[in-house]
Amino acid sequence: MTSQPVKSPLKRWDAADIRRARQRELAPLLAAMGHSLQPLEDGNHRLVGEPGNLVVKENYWIRTDTGESGNAVDFFVKIRGMSFIETMRLLLG
């Protein structure tokens, strides 16, 4: 008889965890991950090499060509294509 691997339960984040992840500042995290950022005025940074003129400031990002925008969680899910679970682990880890 073959045994099935036991799946560990998914981590459940509460509202405070999600709020903290959304508020994670993007520029320092992206720089630490090896991304090149071009400083702009008023604390903005352009993500070099990213299509769509993507600009980050604090925990927000915007694609100035389309107007698409969001917070830190949205960035990693929408822009980087990461799962919510991977994103939460990255932002809170």
N, C-alpha and C positions, 0 to 999 in steps of 0.2 A: 504494500500500500504506500503511495506517495503522499507526502505531507505538503500542504500548501503553505507558503510563507505567511507569517502573521503580519498584517498591515498595522502600522502604528497609527493611532488616531491623529487626525489633522489638528494642528494648533489652532485654537480659536482666539482671536484677538478681540479685546474689548474696545469700546469707543475711545478710551483714553489712549490705547496703543495706536489705533488708526489715526487719531488726531496728531499724535507725536510723529508718526511716520510721514504724514502729509506735510508737517512743518519742518522736516529735515532740510537743511540748506543744501542746495544742489551744487553750486560752484566748487566748494571744497571737496565734496564727495567725488564729483566727476574728475577733478584734477588728481585726486588720490588714485583714481581708477585708470589714470594715464591719458585722459582726454585733454586736448589742447583748448584753452579758453582765451579769447581775446577780450581784454578789459575794454569796456565802453564807458560812457558817462553815467552818472547817477547810480553806480553800483551794479550795472548790468554787465553781463559777459556773453559774448557770442561763442557758440560751440563751433570751433573751427572744423571744417570738413563735413559738417552736417547739412544735408540739403534743406532748403526752405528757410534759410536764415533764422536758425533757432537761437533764441536769446533766453538766458536764465538770469533771475534776480531773486536772491533769498531762496524761498522754497517754491517759486513759480517759474514757469517757462511759457514761451509763446513762439509760434512760427509767424514771423511778421508778414510773410507772403500770403498765408491763408487765414490768419487770425485764430487758428487752433491754439488752445492754451490749457494749462492745468497746474496741479500741484506736484509735489515730489512723487507721490504714488502714481499719478497719471503718467508722469514722464517715463518711468520704467515699464509700465504696462503698455502704454500706447506707442511710445517712441522706440523703446528697446525690445518690446515684444516679450517681456518677462511675465511669468504667471504672478498672480497676486501673492501667493505664498512665497515665491522667490523674492519678490519685491519687499514684502514685509520683513523677511529675514535680513535682507541687505540693509534696509533703512533703520532697523532697530538693533541690528547685530553689533 
